[in-house]
Amino acid sequence: MIEKLWSGRFTASTDAFVEAFTASVSFDHRLYEYDIMGSIAHARMLAYVGVLTEAECTQIVEGLTEIQQEIARGAFNWSVALEDVHMNIESRLTLKIGAVGKKLHTGRSRNDQVATDIRLYLRAEIDLISSELTRLITTLAEVVEREAETVMPGFTHLQSAQPITFGHHLLAWCEMLLRDRARLQDCRKRVDCMPLGAAALAGTSYPIARHYTAQLLGFDTLAENSLDAVCDRDFAIEFAAAAAVLMMHLSRFSEELVLWSSAQFNFIELSDAFCTGSSIMPQKKNPDVPELVRGKTGRVYGHLTSLLTLMKSQPLAYNKDNQEDKEPLFDTVDTLKGCLRVFADMIPTMQVRREQMRAAAQRGFTTATDLADYLVRKGVAFRDAHEIVGKAVRYCIEADCDLDALSLDVFQSFSALIEDDVYDVLTLEGSVNARNHIGGTAPSQVRAALQRLRTARL
């Protein structure tokens, strides 16, 4: 039977079911790299302040390095009886190097140890996620450049509203993703705070050098209060909140891809590599990737709610409840990385059906606002211009034609101020080029915005 590292206080063995029920090693073993990193830094700090000798520190570091290699090559035997990643590694260390291994835990607790591990893990994952976000934005920017002049209908209420360029539409997605990346990078600042040294809850009586440990681990700041240090999970909740917003954006993105790839829109075609077929309908090509990303959004929302609920009634300081923080956090990270990767891989393969987009932009009276603006420039008050154009649109609906199909005589029946130059206003190119200001849909502005994005924001 494996002897637990805390067994001195107990006279009876842990119930077998309770042992399995309370163990976390089945999922927290993924923290092993960060647990060993933190332990090596802790050992070096103990040697730095004289609690360990240099020889003892060397033994511990070499033993931990060998354990990391064992785990990496799949040769490590994880034991549920040893509960978690920390005790599994420490127990193995003691087996490898003897009694010196038992000195590693001097001046720390599993409470500050796990808090440190999670922060090291999440800091690294935020960097990876930010990198994948940058890859997706860069990929979108390439499509923006290619589609800067492609005209499509812009929608409100999913009704054709005004002509825009596809490049302009894609830049809206870029803006969302840039905000997501900024949120994650801001969250990282609060992740990058070292709790190690708080021990169980009150600190330690040993002469530790926390700044030295933080320097070894690359932490920017130290947790200032030992109670808060061991039980704070705000950083995980904040990450989950940023992840939920990011997934909401990817879900909106997915919804548009699903709509646009349908026969009813036919604006785009997704590569076969990112679609599947039907088991009964041979003609089907289903946009499974965006649909699944849209579905996974609810999963991340659930993890955010789970973490908030987990923490809402906990007294200070550490409680066993906090073992439940890891699975939702790990799955949020995995889901985010997977969704970003598949999007960044899929977008370059998307075929844009420019003629279908253009044809759709010509339907639904999308230049009606341009006609109203035309009348305003002729001196008509906007509300009056709005009413005049509304009557013209109603006439077109009854006559089953578009605005640019009306003769000048018919136009002048609505307003004598309308002249031959109105037809220039009613073209799709005339409409998009008229929005020639920062943030507008004009191709020249799309290219300028793309240049700013590439030079100053990526």
C-alpha positions as CSV (number, residue, x, y, z in Angstrom):
1,M,0.0,0.0,0.0
2,I,1.2,3.5,-0.9
3,E,1.8,5.7,2.1
4,K,0.3,9.1,1.7
5,L,2.5,12.1,2.4
6,W,0.1,13.4,5.0
7,S,-0.7,10.1,6.7
8,G,0.9,10.9,10.1
9,R,-2.3,12.4,11.6
10,F,-4.5,9.4,10.6
11,T,-5.0,6.0,12.1
12,A,-7.4,4.5,9.5
13,S,-7.0,4.2,5.7
14,T,-9.0,6.3,3.3
15,D,-12.1,4.5,2.0
16,A,-11.3,3.3,-1.6
17,F,-14.2,5.1,-3.1
18,V,-13.4,8.3,-1.2
19,E,-9.8,8.0,-2.4
20,A,-11.0,7.9,-6.0
21,F,-13.7,10.5,-5.5
22,T,-11.3,13.1,-4.0
23,A,-8.4,12.4,-6.3
24,S,-7.6,14.9,-9.1
25,V,-4.6,13.3,-10.8
26,S,-6.8,12.0,-13.6
27,F,-7.0,15.6,-14.9
28,D,-4.4,17.7,-13.1
29,H,-1.5,15.6,-14.3
30,R,-1.4,18.0,-17.3
31,L,0.1,20.5,-14.9
32,Y,3.2,18.4,-14.4
33,E,5.5,20.6,-16.5
34,Y,4.5,23.7,-14.4
35,D,4.5,21.8,-11.1
36,I,8.1,20.7,-11.8
37,M,9.1,24.2,-13.0
38,G,7.7,25.7,-9.7
39,S,9.4,23.0,-7.6
40,I,12.8,23.6,-9.2
41,A,12.5,27.3,-8.6
42,H,11.4,26.7,-5.0
43,A,14.4,24.4,-4.4
44,R,16.8,26.9,-5.8
45,M,15.3,29.6,-3.6
46,L,15.7,27.4,-0.5
47,A,19.3,26.9,-1.4
48,Y,19.7,30.6,-2.1
49,V,18.5,31.4,1.5
50,G,20.5,28.5,3.1
51,V,17.6,26.2,4.0
52,L,19.0,23.6,1.5
53,T,22.6,23.0,0.7
54,E,23.8,23.4,-2.9
55,A,24.3,19.6,-3.0
56,E,20.8,19.0,-1.9
57,C,19.4,21.5,-4.4
58,T,21.4,19.8,-7.2
59,Q,20.0,16.4,-6.3
60,I,16.4,17.7,-6.2
61,V,16.7,19.6,-9.5
62,E,18.3,16.6,-11.3
63,G,15.7,14.2,-9.8
64,L,12.8,16.5,-11.0
65,T,14.4,16.9,-14.4
66,E,14.5,13.1,-14.8
67,I,10.9,12.8,-13.6
68,Q,9.8,15.3,-16.2
69,Q,11.6,13.2,-18.9
70,E,9.8,10.1,-17.6
71,I,6.4,11.8,-17.9
72,A,7.2,13.2,-21.3
73,R,8.0,9.7,-22.7
74,G,5.0,8.1,-21.0
75,A,7.0,6.1,-18.5
76,F,5.6,7.6,-15.3
77,N,3.0,5.6,-13.3
78,W,0.3,8.0,-12.0
79,S,-1.3,6.8,-8.8
80,V,-4.8,7.7,-7.7
81,A,-3.7,6.8,-4.2
82,L,-1.4,9.8,-4.2
83,E,-4.3,12.1,-5.1
84,D,-2.8,14.7,-7.3
85,V,0.0,15.7,-9.6
86,H,2.0,17.3,-6.7
87,M,2.1,14.3,-4.5
88,N,2.7,11.9,-7.4
89,I,5.8,13.8,-8.4
90,E,7.1,14.4,-4.8
91,S,6.6,10.7,-4.0
92,R,8.5,9.7,-7.1
93,L,11.3,12.2,-6.3
94,T,11.7,10.7,-2.8
95,L,11.9,7.2,-4.3
96,K,14.6,8.4,-6.7
97,I,16.9,10.5,-4.5
98,G,15.9,9.4,-1.0
99,A,15.4,11.5,2.1
100,V,16.6,14.7,0.4
101,G,13.4,14.6,-1.7
102,K,11.3,15.0,1.5
103,K,13.0,18.5,2.0
104,L,11.5,19.9,-1.2
105,H,8.2,20.8,0.4
106,T,9.8,22.9,3.1
107,G,8.2,26.4,3.3
108,R,5.3,25.7,1.0
109,S,1.9,24.0,0.9
110,R,-0.1,22.3,-1.9
111,N,-2.3,25.3,-1.6
112,D,0.2,27.8,-2.9
113,Q,1.8,25.2,-5.1
114,V,-1.4,24.5,-7.1
115,A,-2.2,28.2,-7.3
116,T,1.3,28.7,-8.8
117,D,0.9,25.8,-11.2
118,I,-2.4,27.0,-12.5
119,R,-1.0,30.6,-13.1
120,L,2.1,29.3,-14.9
121,Y,-0.1,27.0,-17.0
122,L,-2.7,29.7,-17.9
123,R,0.0,32.3,-18.6
124,A,1.5,30.0,-21.2
125,E,-1.8,29.1,-22.7
126,I,-2.9,32.8,-23.0
127,D,0.3,33.4,-25.0
128,L,-0.6,30.4,-27.3
129,I,-4.2,31.5,-27.7
130,S,-3.1,35.1,-28.5
131,S,-0.7,33.8,-31.1
132,E,-3.5,31.8,-32.7
133,L,-5.8,34.8,-32.6
134,T,-3.1,36.8,-34.4
135,R,-2.9,34.0,-37.0
136,L,-6.6,34.1,-37.6
137,I,-6.6,38.0,-37.9
138,T,-3.7,37.8,-40.3
139,T,-5.5,35.2,-42.4
140,L,-8.7,37.4,-42.5
141,A,-6.5,40.4,-43.5
142,E,-5.4,38.6,-46.6
143,V,-9.0,38.0,-47.6
144,V,-9.8,41.6,-46.9
145,E,-7.1,42.7,-49.3
146,R,-8.4,40.4,-52.0
147,E,-12.1,41.4,-51.5
148,A,-11.7,45.2,-50.8
149,E,-13.9,46.0,-53.8
150,T,-16.3,43.1,-53.7
151,V,-19.8,44.5,-53.2
152,M,-22.3,42.7,-51.1
153,P,-25.5,43.7,-49.2
154,G,-25.0,44.9,-45.6
155,F,-27.8,43.7,-43.3
156,T,-29.7,45.0,-40.4
157,H,-32.4,42.7,-39.0
158,L,-31.1,40.2,-41.6
159,Q,-32.7,42.4,-44.2
160,S,-30.8,44.0,-47.0
161,A,-29.9,47.5,-45.8
162,Q,-27.1,49.2,-47.7
163,P,-24.3,48.1,-50.1
164,I,-21.0,47.4,-48.4
165,T,-17.8,45.7,-49.5
166,F,-16.9,42.2,-48.4
167,G,-13.6,43.5,-47.3
168,H,-15.3,46.0,-45.0
169,H,-17.4,43.2,-43.5
170,L,-14.4,41.1,-42.8
171,L,-12.7,44.0,-41.1
172,A,-15.6,44.1,-38.6
173,W,-14.6,40.5,-37.6
174,C,-11.0,41.6,-37.3
175,E,-12.1,44.4,-34.9
176,M,-13.9,41.9,-32.7
177,L,-10.9,39.5,-32.6
178,L,-8.5,42.3,-31.9
179,R,-10.6,43.3,-28.9
180,D,-10.6,39.6,-27.8
181,R,-6.8,39.5,-28.0
182,A,-6.6,42.7,-26.0
183,R,-8.9,41.3,-23.3
184,L,-6.7,38.2,-23.0
185,Q,-3.5,40.2,-22.8
186,D,-5.0,42.4,-20.1
187,C,-6.2,39.3,-18.2
188,R,-2.6,38.0,-18.5
189,K,-1.4,40.8,-16.3
190,R,-3.5,39.5,-13.4
191,V,-2.5,35.9,-14.1
192,D,1.2,36.9,-13.9
193,C,1.2,37.2,-10.1
194,M,3.1,34.7,-8.0
195,P,1.3,33.1,-5.0
196,L,4.2,30.8,-4.0
197,G,5.4,31.6,-0.5
198,A,1.9,32.0,0.9
199,A,2.1,28.4,2.1
200,A,-1.1,27.0,3.4
201,L,-2.7,30.4,4.2
202,A,-0.5,32.4,6.6
203,G,2.9,32.4,4.9
204,T,5.9,30.5,6.3
205,S,8.4,30.9,9.2
206,Y,11.3,30.1,6.9
207,P,13.5,33.0,5.5
208,I,12.2,32.7,2.0
209,A,13.1,35.1,-0.8
210,R,9.9,35.4,-2.8
211,H,11.2,38.0,-5.3
212,Y,14.0,35.6,-6.2
213,T,11.5,32.8,-6.8
214,A,9.4,35.1,-8.9
215,Q,12.4,36.1,-10.9
216,L,13.2,32.4,-11.6
217,L,9.6,31.8,-12.8
218,G,9.3,35.0,-14.7
219,F,6.4,36.4,-12.6
220,D,5.9,40.1,-12.9
221,T,4.4,40.7,-9.4
222,L,3.9,38.9,-6.1
223,A,0.6,38.2,-4.4
224,E,0.6,40.6,-1.5
225,N,-1.7,38.7,0.9
226,S,-1.2,35.1,1.8
227,L,-4.9,34.4,2.4
228,D,-5.9,35.8,-0.9
229,A,-3.0,34.2,-2.7
230,V,-4.0,30.6,-2.1
231,C,-7.8,30.9,-2.7
232,D,-7.9,33.6,-5.5
233,R,-9.4,32.2,-8.7
234,D,-10.5,35.6,-10.1
235,F,-7.9,35.2,-12.8
236,A,-9.4,31.9,-14.0
237,I,-12.9,33.5,-14.0
238,E,-11.7,36.5,-15.9
239,F,-10.0,34.3,-18.5
240,A,-13.3,32.3,-18.8
241,A,-15.2,35.5,-19.3
242,A,-12.8,36.7,-22.0
243,A,-13.1,33.3,-23.6
244,A,-16.9,33.4,-23.5
245,V,-16.8,36.8,-25.4
246,L,-14.3,35.4,-27.9
247,M,-16.5,32.4,-28.5
248,M,-19.6,34.6,-28.9
249,H,-17.7,36.4,-31.7
250,L,-16.7,33.1,-33.3
251,S,-20.4,32.0,-33.0
252,R,-21.6,35.1,-34.8
253,F,-18.9,34.5,-37.4
254,S,-20.0,30.9,-37.7
255,E,-23.7,31.9,-38.2
256,E,-22.8,34.1,-41.1
257,L,-20.7,31.4,-42.7
258,V,-23.6,28.9,-42.3
259,L,-26.0,31.3,-43.9
260,W,-23.7,32.4,-46.7
261,S,-22.9,28.9,-47.7
262,S,-26.6,27.9,-48.0
263,A,-28.3,27.7,-51.4
264,Q,-30.5,30.6,-50.4
265,F,-27.5,33.0,-50.1
266,N,-24.8,31.2,-52.1
267,F,-22.2,33.9,-51.2
268,I,-19.4,31.5,-50.3
269,E,-18.3,27.9,-50.6
270,L,-16.4,26.3,-47.8
271,S,-13.7,23.7,-48.7
272,D,-14.7,20.0,-48.7
273,A,-12.0,19.6,-46.0
274,F,-14.2,21.5,-43.5
275,C,-17.6,20.1,-44.4
276,T,-19.4,16.7,-44.3
277,G,-22.2,15.0,-46.2
278,S,-25.5,13.5,-45.3
279,S,-26.1,9.8,-44.6
280,I,-29.4,9.9,-46.6
281,M,-29.3,13.0,-48.9
282,P,-26.5,12.6,-51.4
283,Q,-26.6,16.3,-52.5
284,K,-25.9,17.7,-49.1
285,K,-22.7,19.5,-48.1
286,N,-23.0,20.5,-44.5
287,P,-20.9,23.4,-42.9
288,D,-20.1,21.2,-39.9
289,V,-17.1,23.2,-38.7
290,P,-18.8,26.5,-38.2
291,E,-21.9,24.8,-36.8
292,L,-19.8,22.9,-34.3
293,V,-17.9,26.1,-33.2
294,R,-21.3,27.8,-32.8
295,G,-22.4,24.8,-30.6
296,K,-19.2,24.8,-28.5
297,T,-19.9,28.4,-27.5
298,G,-22.5,27.1,-25.0
299,R,-19.9,24.8,-23.6
300,V,-17.6,27.8,-22.7
301,Y,-20.5,29.8,-21.4
302,G,-21.2,26.9,-19.1
303,H,-17.6,26.7,-17.8
304,L,-17.8,30.4,-16.9
305,T,-21.0,29.9,-15.0
306,S,-19.4,26.8,-13.3
307,L,-16.4,28.8,-12.1
308,L,-18.5,31.7,-10.8
309,T,-20.8,29.3,-9.0
310,L,-17.8,27.4,-7.6
311,M,-16.4,30.5,-5.9
312,K,-19.5,32.3,-4.9
313,S,-19.9,31.0,-1.3
314,Q,-16.4,30.0,-0.3
315,P,-14.9,31.4,2.9
316,L,-11.3,32.3,3.1
317,A,-8.9,30.6,2.5
318,Y,-8.4,27.4,0.4
319,N,-11.2,24.8,0.3
320,K,-11.4,21.5,-1.5
321,D,-14.1,23.0,-3.7
322,N,-11.2,24.6,-5.7
323,Q,-10.2,21.2,-7.0
324,E,-13.2,21.7,-9.3
325,D,-11.7,24.7,-11.0
326,K,-9.4,22.8,-13.3
327,E,-11.6,20.8,-15.6
328,P,-13.7,23.8,-16.7
329,L,-10.6,25.8,-17.1
330,F,-8.7,23.1,-19.0
331,D,-11.7,22.5,-21.3
332,T,-12.1,26.2,-22.0
333,V,-8.5,26.4,-23.0
334,D,-8.8,23.3,-25.3
335,T,-12.0,24.5,-26.8
336,L,-10.7,28.0,-27.6
337,K,-7.5,26.7,-29.1
338,G,-9.3,24.2,-31.2
339,C,-11.9,26.7,-32.5
340,L,-9.3,29.3,-33.4
341,R,-7.1,26.7,-35.1
342,V,-9.8,25.4,-37.3
343,F,-11.0,28.9,-38.2
344,A,-7.5,30.0,-39.2
345,D,-7.1,26.9,-41.3
346,M,-10.6,27.2,-42.9
347,I,-10.8,30.9,-43.9
348,P,-8.0,30.8,-46.6
349,T,-9.9,27.9,-48.4
350,M,-13.2,29.9,-48.6
351,Q,-14.3,30.6,-52.1
352,V,-16.1,33.9,-52.5
353,R,-18.9,34.1,-55.1
354,R,-18.6,37.7,-56.0
355,E,-21.4,37.8,-58.6
356,Q,-23.9,36.3,-56.3
357,M,-23.0,38.9,-53.6
358,R,-23.3,41.7,-56.2
359,A,-26.7,40.4,-57.4
360,A,-28.0,40.2,-53.8
361,A,-26.8,43.8,-53.2
362,Q,-28.9,44.9,-56.2
363,R,-32.0,43.6,-54.6
364,G,-33.9,45.1,-51.7
365,F,-33.5,48.8,-52.5
366,T,-30.1,49.0,-50.8
367,T,-29.4,52.4,-52.4
368,A,-32.5,54.0,-51.0
369,T,-30.5,55.8,-48.3
370,D,-28.2,57.2,-51.1
371,L,-31.3,58.6,-52.8
372,A,-32.3,60.3,-49.6
373,D,-28.8,61.7,-49.1
374,Y,-29.0,63.0,-52.7
375,L,-32.1,64.9,-51.9
376,V,-30.6,66.3,-48.8
377,R,-27.7,67.7,-50.8
378,K,-30.3,69.3,-53.0
379,G,-31.6,71.2,-50.0
380,V,-34.4,68.9,-48.8
381,A,-34.7,68.2,-45.0
382,F,-33.7,64.7,-44.2
383,R,-37.1,63.7,-42.8
384,D,-38.8,65.0,-45.9
385,A,-36.3,63.2,-48.1
386,H,-36.9,60.0,-46.1
387,E,-40.7,60.3,-46.9
388,I,-40.1,61.0,-50.6
389,V,-37.8,58.0,-51.0
390,G,-40.3,55.8,-49.0
391,K,-43.0,56.6,-51.5
392,A,-40.6,55.9,-54.4
393,V,-39.8,52.5,-52.9
394,R,-43.5,51.7,-52.4
395,Y,-44.0,52.5,-56.1
396,C,-41.2,50.2,-57.1
397,I,-42.7,47.3,-55.0
398,E,-46.0,47.7,-56.7
399,A,-44.3,48.0,-60.1
400,D,-41.9,45.1,-59.3
401,C,-38.8,47.0,-60.2
402,D,-35.7,48.5,-58.6
403,L,-35.0,52.2,-57.9
404,D,-32.5,52.5,-60.7
405,A,-35.1,51.2,-63.2
406,L,-37.3,54.2,-62.7
407,S,-37.4,56.8,-65.5
408,L,-36.4,60.4,-64.7
409,D,-40.1,61.4,-65.2
410,V,-41.2,59.0,-62.5
411,F,-38.5,60.2,-60.2
412,Q,-39.5,63.8,-60.7
413,S,-43.1,62.9,-59.9
414,F,-41.8,62.4,-56.4
415,S,-39.5,65.4,-56.4
416,A,-38.7,68.0,-59.0
417,L,-35.2,68.3,-57.6
418,I,-34.2,64.9,-58.9
419,E,-32.1,65.2,-62.1
420,D,-30.1,62.9,-64.5
421,D,-27.2,62.6,-62.0
422,V,-29.4,60.6,-59.7
423,Y,-28.4,57.4,-61.6
424,D,-24.8,57.9,-60.6
425,V,-25.9,57.8,-56.9
426,L,-27.9,54.7,-57.4
427,T,-25.1,52.5,-58.6
428,L,-23.5,50.0,-56.1
429,E,-20.1,51.5,-56.7
430,G,-21.4,55.0,-56.2
431,S,-22.9,54.0,-52.9
432,V,-19.9,52.3,-51.4
433,N,-17.4,54.9,-52.7
434,A,-19.5,57.7,-51.2
435,R,-18.7,56.3,-47.7
436,N,-15.2,57.6,-48.0
437,H,-14.2,58.3,-44.4
438,I,-12.4,56.5,-41.6
439,G,-14.5,53.5,-40.7
440,G,-16.5,53.7,-44.0
441,T,-17.0,50.9,-46.5
442,A,-15.3,52.7,-49.5
443,P,-12.6,50.4,-51.0
444,S,-10.0,53.1,-50.4
445,Q,-10.9,53.3,-46.7
446,V,-10.9,49.5,-46.5
447,R,-7.3,49.4,-47.8
448,A,-6.3,52.2,-45.5
449,A,-7.8,50.4,-42.5
450,L,-6.0,47.2,-43.5
451,Q,-2.7,49.1,-43.7
452,R,-3.2,50.5,-40.2
453,L,-4.2,47.1,-38.9
454,R,-1.0,45.5,-40.3
455,T,1.4,48.1,-39.3
456,A,0.2,49.2,-35.9
457,R,-2.2,46.5,-34.5
458,L,-0.9,43.1,-35.4
